[in-house]
């Protein structure tokens, strides 16, 4: 199956996933049901940096019910093999998000779903890694997912945080939210003439990554 055809199939599945998986925040994990703010939240890309997301190739969209937001990439691919630059085995993206939250509410990321396509030769491997943190706060969570060849298919990984371990945005403060992701491909024993790659991109403005939001009412001053 070609990379372009697989990405097209991934597009259709991922677009449906935005509707199917953007469930109320309290339904993800084991926390109590939380009131979702009725006013629309707005998320802006403050800065975008990294070899996997040059300017203009990453977009953010908020689910209509305020339970999730998505990040769509169009040029996020790590590869090894003939013709690939020496630095292409690793691609990364650092997103700094400005989240406008309705007054009286705070939020946390309770789950993140990553999707892409991988073509890994026998003996090759790939990694997807991500970490998240609020600007100016020491708490950070990092997750790594390993994929081993042979693999010629769509891939998906999920990061979940238990309700008790959620890191909430400080009430009454404006702190940007940072997401750092990385794709890495290792040729391993596949040999220098074998091509392997791992992508986290999509076409037709579909969903690549889905971040589920948990909501909490801020205490009255």
N, C-alpha and C positions, 0 to 999 in steps of 0.2 A: 504494500500500500504506500502510495507516495506521501511525502510530507504535506503537500498542499491539500490532498484529498482528506487526509486524516485530520488536518486542522479544520477543514470545512465540516466534517462530522462532529468534531469537538465543539465547534461553534454552536451547532443546533442543540447539542446536549447541554452545554453550559448555559445557553440562553434560557432553556427551560428550568435549569437549576436555580436561577435567580428568583423565579416565582415559587418553585417548589420548596426551596430550603430557607427562604427568608421568612421563617416562622417567628412568632412572638419571642422576644428575648428570653423570657422566663422558661420557654420550652426547651432551651438548649442547656445541657448540664443538669444540675440538681438543685438549683436555687429556687426561691419562691417566685411567683409571678410578679413582674414589675410593670408598673404603669409606663407605657410608652408615651412620650410627649406628643400632644396633638399638633403642635406647630411644626412645620417642615424644617428639618435641619439642613444646613448647607456646609459642604466640605469643599475647600479649595486647595489646589496644589500650590503650596508656598514656594517650595524648591524641589527640583528633580535633578539627581546626580547619579552617574554610574554608566558603565560600559553597556549595560543591558537596557537602558532607557534614556537615550538621548532626548533632548527637548522635542516635544511634540509627539512622542511615541507612547505616552502613558496618559490615561484618562480615568477620572473618578466619577462615579454615579451613585446616588443614594436611592435605596429602595423606597417606593411610595409610602410604605407603612412605617418608615424610620427604624426598622429592625436590622438593617444591614446596609453595607455599601460595597461597591465593587471597584476593582482596579483592573483596567484592560491595557495590556501591552501589545505592541505590534512588531517589535524588533528584539525580542528577548530570547537569545539562542546561544548556547555554549557548544563548541564542537572541537573535535580533534581529527587529524587525518590529513591526507594530501590536499594542499591548497589552503588549509586553515592557518591563519597567523599564529605564532607561538603563544600569544596572550589570549587566544579565543577559547581556551579550555575552561576559562572562568569568566562569568559575566555577573555583574551585580547591579542593584538598583537601590538608591536611598531616596525615599519619599518623605517630605516634610509637609504634613497636612494641617491646614488651618480649619478647625472644626467649630462652626457656629452653633452652639447648643441653646435651645430655648431656656429662658430664665427659670431657675428653680430646679434644674435637672443636672445630673452628671452621668457619665457613661464609662463603660469598659469594654474591651474586646474579649468576648467569651469563646469565640471559635473562628478559625480561619481555614478556608478550603482553597487549596491550590490545584490548578489543573494545567496540563500541557501535553506535549507529545515527545516521545523518546524513541530514538533508533540507536540501540547499543549493541555492538558486536559481541560475540562470545568472548568473555575475558575482560570486557570493558565495564565501567560502572559510572553512575551519575549520582549527584547529590543535589537536593534542594534544601536550602537553609534560610531561616527567617528569625528576626528578633524585633521586638516592639518596645517602645518606651515613650513616656511623656517628657517633653523638653524640660530639663532642669530637675528631673527626679531620678534617683539612683536605681529604682526597680526596673529590671528588664528581664524578658523571657526569651530564650533562644531554643529553637527546635531544629533538628536535622533529620532528613529522611533519605535513605539510601535505596538506590535502584541498581540492579545488576543485570548485565547482558547474559544471554541474548534477549533483547526486548525490542519490539517494533509495534508500538501501540500507544494509545493515550495513557497518561499517568495521572494520578490524583493523590494528594496527601492532605491530612487534616490535623491542625493543632487545636487542642481543647484545653481550657483552663477551668478547674473546679471553681464553683461559685465562691467558696471561702478564700480562694487565692487570687481573686480578681484585683487588678490595680485600677482604681477609679481616678478619673480626672479630678483635680482639686476643685471644689465648689467655689464659685465666685472668682476664679482665676482663668486667664486666657493662656493656655499652654498648648503649643502645637504637638501633634502626635506624629511620631517617627516610625516608619516601617523600613527595615533593611532586609533585602532578600538577596539570595545568591544561587546561581546554578554553576555546577562544576562537573566536568566530564574527565574521566581518567581512562587512557587507552589500555592500561593494565597489560595483560598478556595477548591482547588482540593484534598487536603488531603495528609498525609505523605506517603501513599502507592501507590500513582499515579506517574507514570513516565512521565516527559515532557522534551523535549530537543529542542535546536535550533542550527543548524549547518550552517557554512559558509565555506564549503569545497566541493571539487569536485574530480572526478576521471578521468583517461585517459588524464591528462594534459589539461583539458578544462579550460574555463574561469570562475573564481569566481567573481572577481571584475574588473570593467572596468573604467578607469580614462581617461576622455576626455581632451585633451590639447588645449589651445588657444595659438597662437604664435604672437609675435610682433617684429618688426625690431628695434634694439637698435639705438639710435641717434648716429650720427657720432661724435667722440671725437673732 
